[in-house]
């Protein structure tokens, strides 16, 4: 059955070429019985048929290319979710009538120090903010630095970045104790997560993938949202990861953060 389909496809795709070949063969074997004028008319008709054949095949080829390009475009929508580790889209979404945001990662130094104004704007507007970063004084932080971090020259500098992040988070925690939640991670995170909530539900998630000794801005990120489609399984997976992190780590009070800062 498959062979028959292939034959039919070939006949349909090359029908005009086959017709031109048949006409040419017939013309060749029957030209003796014709006058010069008849042969000339036959040749002209054959040339027109060949030209028509080439035109039809060109149009058919272009049509197939167009269909293939559309198919590739449709299949590549999932790759369109990938970008380099820019967080501007996340902050744009966060400030657009969100209920809450969730941010987790390593030191979060670049994310939060560069966007502290955006963070304070969210807190001033009564939005809930939940932040998870590495505990500066455990082995997981040292492992993360040795395996991933490239922005700083030493483990002490990496820990200092975490402490600086905690220091300005403490100021926000004292000002907005009911809307800012801080958790310290004691395990190496698999990736960074940044989620925007609306209506009490996660709407969009940016996943910042850790890469061995690659600067933050050159790391790959991915956007997923709650739109049902090719990326929905990834969306559910990362939602579960957020819930797992929340369930595993307790919330830090302002006093807890002060003790961590003094322990340096």
SVG drawing of the C-alpha trace seen along z (x, -y; Angstrom):
<svg xmlns="http://www.w3.org/2000/svg" viewBox="-8 -52 48 54">
<polyline fill="none" stroke="black" stroke-width="0.4" points="0.0,0.0 2.8,-2.4 4.5,-1.7 1.3,-2.5 1.0,-5.8 4.6,-6.6 3.9,-5.9 0.7,-8.1 2.6,-10.9 5.3,-10.8 2.7,-10.9 0.8,-13.8 4.0,-15.8 5.5,-15.2 2.4,-14.8 3.3,-17.7 6.9,-16.4 5.6,-12.9 3.1,-14.4 5.9,-16.4 8.0,-13.3 5.2,-11.2 4.3,-14.0 8.0,-14.3 8.3,-10.5 5.2,-10.4 6.3,-13.4 9.7,-11.8 8.2,-8.6 5.5,-10.2 7.2,-13.3 7.7,-11.5 4.1,-11.6 3.8,-15.4 4.4,-18.4 6.9,-21.0 4.2,-23.3 2.6,-20.5 6.0,-19.5 6.7,-23.2 3.3,-23.5 4.1,-20.3 7.5,-21.6 6.0,-25.0 3.3,-23.1 6.0,-20.9 8.1,-24.0 5.0,-25.6 4.3,-22.4 7.8,-22.1 7.8,-25.8 4.4,-25.2 5.9,-22.1 8.9,-24.1 6.6,-26.9 4.2,-24.5 7.1,-22.6 8.7,-25.8 5.4,-27.0 4.9,-23.5 8.5,-23.6 8.0,-27.1 4.7,-26.0 6.3,-23.0 9.1,-25.2 6.6,-27.6 4.7,-24.8 7.9,-23.4 8.9,-26.8 5.5,-27.2 5.8,-23.8 9.3,-24.6 8.1,-27.9 5.2,-26.1 7.4,-23.5 10.0,-26.1 7.5,-28.0 8.9,-26.1 12.4,-27.3 11.1,-30.9 10.7,-30.6 14.5,-30.5 16.6,-33.6 19.8,-34.7 19.6,-35.4 17.9,-38.8 15.4,-39.5 13.8,-42.7 10.8,-40.8 10.2,-39.3 10.3,-42.7 8.0,-44.1 5.5,-41.3 6.0,-41.7 5.1,-45.4 2.0,-44.9 -0.7,-44.3 0.8,-41.1 -0.3,-39.8 3.1,-38.4 6.5,-37.3 8.8,-34.4 12.5,-34.6 15.1,-31.9 18.7,-31.4 22.3,-31.5 23.5,-34.9 20.8,-36.8 23.3,-39.6 22.9,-40.7 19.2,-40.2 18.3,-42.1 21.1,-44.7 20.3,-45.9 16.5,-45.8 16.2,-46.9 14.1,-49.9 11.7,-47.5 11.6,-45.3 10.8,-48.3 8.1,-49.5 6.4,-46.1 6.6,-46.1 5.3,-49.7 2.3,-48.7 1.4,-45.9 2.6,-43.0 3.9,-39.9 7.5,-39.1 9.2,-35.7 13.0,-35.4 15.1,-32.3 18.9,-32.5 21.8,-30.5 22.9,-30.4 26.3,-32.0 27.8,-29.6 27.3,-26.1 29.0,-23.6 26.4,-23.9 27.4,-27.5 31.0,-26.5 30.1,-23.8 27.9,-26.2 30.8,-28.6 33.3,-25.9 31.0,-24.5 29.0,-27.4 29.9,-31.0 32.2,-33.0 31.3,-36.6 33.6,-36.7 37.2,-35.6 36.9,-33.7 34.4,-31.9 34.8,-34.7 33.7,-37.2 30.7,-35.0 29.7,-34.8 30.1,-38.5 27.7,-39.0 25.1,-36.9 25.7,-38.9 25.2,-42.2 22.0,-40.8 20.8,-39.8 21.8,-43.3 19.5,-45.2 16.8,-42.6 16.9,-43.0 16.1,-46.7 13.0,-45.8 12.1,-43.0 12.0,-45.6 9.9,-48.0 7.5,-45.4 7.5,-42.4 4.1,-41.1 4.7,-41.2 8.4,-40.1 9.3,-36.5 13.0,-35.4 14.3,-31.8 17.9,-30.6 18.7,-27.5 21.0,-24.8 21.2,-22.7 22.6,-23.5 19.7,-24.7 19.3,-23.1 18.3,-26.4 17.0,-29.9 13.3,-30.5 11.4,-33.7 7.6,-33.5 4.8,-36.1 1.4,-35.5 -1.9,-36.9 -5.2,-36.0 -3.4,-33.8 -2.0,-31.6 1.4,-31.4 1.0,-33.0 4.6,-33.1 7.9,-31.6 11.4,-32.4 13.9,-29.6 17.6,-30.7 19.7,-27.6 23.0,-27.3 26.0,-26.7 29.5,-25.7 31.6,-28.8 29.4,-30.9 28.7,-34.5 25.2,-35.3 24.2,-37.3 25.4,-34.5 23.4,-31.8 20.3,-30.4 16.8,-31.2 13.4,-29.9 9.9,-31.4 6.9,-29.2 3.3,-30.2 -0.1,-28.7 -1.2,-28.6 -2.1,-25.1 0.1,-23.8 3.6,-22.5 5.1,-24.2 2.4,-23.3 4.2,-20.2 7.3,-22.4 5.0,-25.0 3.6,-22.4 7.0,-21.0 8.4,-24.3 5.3,-25.2 5.9,-21.9 9.5,-22.9 8.4,-26.3 6.0,-24.5 8.7,-22.0 11.2,-24.7 8.6,-26.5 7.7,-23.4 11.3,-22.4 12.6,-25.8 11.4,-27.7 10.9,-31.5 13.6,-33.7 12.7,-36.4 14.6,-39.7 16.4,-38.4 17.5,-35.3 19.0,-37.4 20.8,-39.7 22.4,-36.6 23.6,-35.4 25.0,-38.8 26.9,-38.9 28.3,-35.4 30.5,-36.5"/>
</svg>
